[in-house]
Amino acid sequence: MYEKVKKALRVTTAAFDNEIKDIVTAAIADLRLSGVNVPGNFERNPKDSLLVRAVIAYAKAHFGDNENSEKFLASYESMRRKIYLAGDYRVG
């Protein structure tokens, strides 16, 4: 998942690796706290396109000094809601 996010952020240096990894971890934690069933191996083996796009939107909202961060945060929150409302993604 980390490599997909790094590529989406258009980062080519290793200087931000730890920050990006933390953001990915936070995005997955936020999805889980919201009741979304994120598979345990998702971070190592991201196959679900909806979850991947949500994590990327979260990362774009939280990485660096981005003038569009509010737009990406709104996009993430919208995706998170829609994913949760899709019954297949709910915990329990």
NUBA-790406 format. One record per residue (C-alpha): x, z negated, y; residue number from 1; residue in three letters. Coordinates in Angstrom, 3 decimals. Example, Ala and Ser with C-alpha at 12.3 -4.5 7.8 and 13.67 -1.06 7.14 Angstrom:
REM residues 2
12.300;-7.800;-4.500;1;ALA
13.670;-7.140;-1.060;2;SER
This chain:
REM residues 92
0.000;0.000;0.000;1;MET
2.826;-0.881;2.332;2;TYR
4.319;2.633;2.201;3;GLU
0.930;4.223;2.955;4;LYS
0.463;1.974;5.983;5;VAL
4.009;2.532;7.226;6;LYS
3.478;6.290;7.013;7;LYS
0.105;6.048;8.785;8;ALA
1.746;4.062;11.582;9;LEU
4.400;6.800;11.802;10;ARG
7.199;4.281;11.424;11;VAL
10.420;5.691;10.017;12;THR
12.766;2.738;10.483;13;THR
13.059;-0.382;8.340;14;ALA
13.161;-2.567;11.463;15;ALA
9.423;-3.328;11.216;16;PHE
9.111;-3.670;7.439;17;ASP
8.404;-7.410;7.420;18;ASN
5.820;-7.133;10.182;19;GLU
4.039;-4.262;8.429;20;ILE
4.056;-6.130;5.104;21;LYS
2.541;-9.177;6.828;22;ASP
-0.149;-7.020;8.428;23;ILE
-1.045;-5.462;5.064;24;VAL
-1.282;-8.925;3.501;25;THR
-3.455;-10.140;6.388;26;ALA
-5.763;-7.120;6.126;27;ALA
-6.310;-7.691;2.415;28;ILE
-6.888;-11.405;3.009;29;ALA
-9.411;-10.614;5.757;30;ASP
-11.319;-8.256;3.457;31;LEU
-11.406;-10.914;0.735;32;ARG
-12.503;-13.635;3.173;33;LEU
-15.332;-11.326;4.216;34;SER
-16.562;-11.169;0.626;35;GLY
-15.070;-7.803;-0.307;36;VAL
-13.777;-7.589;-3.859;37;ASN
-10.217;-6.297;-3.454;38;VAL
-8.516;-5.848;-6.858;39;PRO
-5.557;-8.131;-7.506;40;GLY
-3.188;-5.199;-7.970;41;ASN
-4.424;-3.289;-4.916;42;PHE
-1.341;-3.977;-2.801;43;GLU
0.932;-2.498;-5.478;44;ARG
-1.474;0.167;-6.734;45;ASN
-3.884;1.225;-3.956;46;PRO
-6.318;3.693;-5.507;47;LYS
-9.535;3.006;-3.599;48;ASP
-9.664;5.324;-0.578;49;SER
-12.171;3.210;1.350;50;LEU
-10.053;0.086;1.052;51;LEU
-6.908;2.038;1.931;52;VAL
-8.522;3.422;5.102;53;ARG
-9.752;-0.058;6.075;54;ALA
-6.268;-1.562;5.695;55;VAL
-4.772;1.288;7.732;56;ILE
-7.325;0.780;10.530;57;ALA
-6.539;-2.956;10.521;58;TYR
-2.820;-2.185;10.733;59;ALA
-3.291;0.265;13.591;60;LYS
-5.262;-2.393;15.462;61;ALA
-2.607;-5.081;14.963;62;HIS
0.727;-3.260;15.020;63;PHE
2.785;-3.024;18.178;64;GLY
1.522;-2.525;21.700;65;ASP
-1.274;-0.047;21.097;66;ASN
-3.622;0.964;23.918;67;GLU
-6.191;1.955;21.262;68;ASN
-6.081;-1.340;19.375;69;SER
-9.664;-2.249;20.307;70;GLU
-10.901;1.105;19.017;71;LYS
-9.060;0.631;15.709;72;PHE
-10.295;-2.957;15.405;73;LEU
-13.899;-1.812;15.909;74;ALA
-13.329;0.890;13.300;75;SER
-11.925;-1.640;10.842;76;TYR
-14.799;-4.058;11.401;77;GLU
-17.325;-1.279;10.885;78;SER
-15.635;-0.177;7.661;79;MET
-15.406;-3.777;6.437;80;ARG
-19.146;-4.256;6.994;81;ARG
-20.051;-1.005;5.245;82;LYS
-17.748;-1.731;2.318;83;ILE
-19.223;-5.206;1.929;84;TYR
-22.768;-3.866;2.062;85;LEU
-21.997;-1.438;-0.752;86;ALA
-22.933;-3.607;-3.714;87;GLY
-20.026;-2.459;-5.883;88;ASP
-17.538;-4.107;-3.524;89;TYR
-19.095;-7.571;-3.235;90;ARG
-17.551;-10.617;-4.787;91;VAL
-19.876;-12.296;-7.246;92;GLY
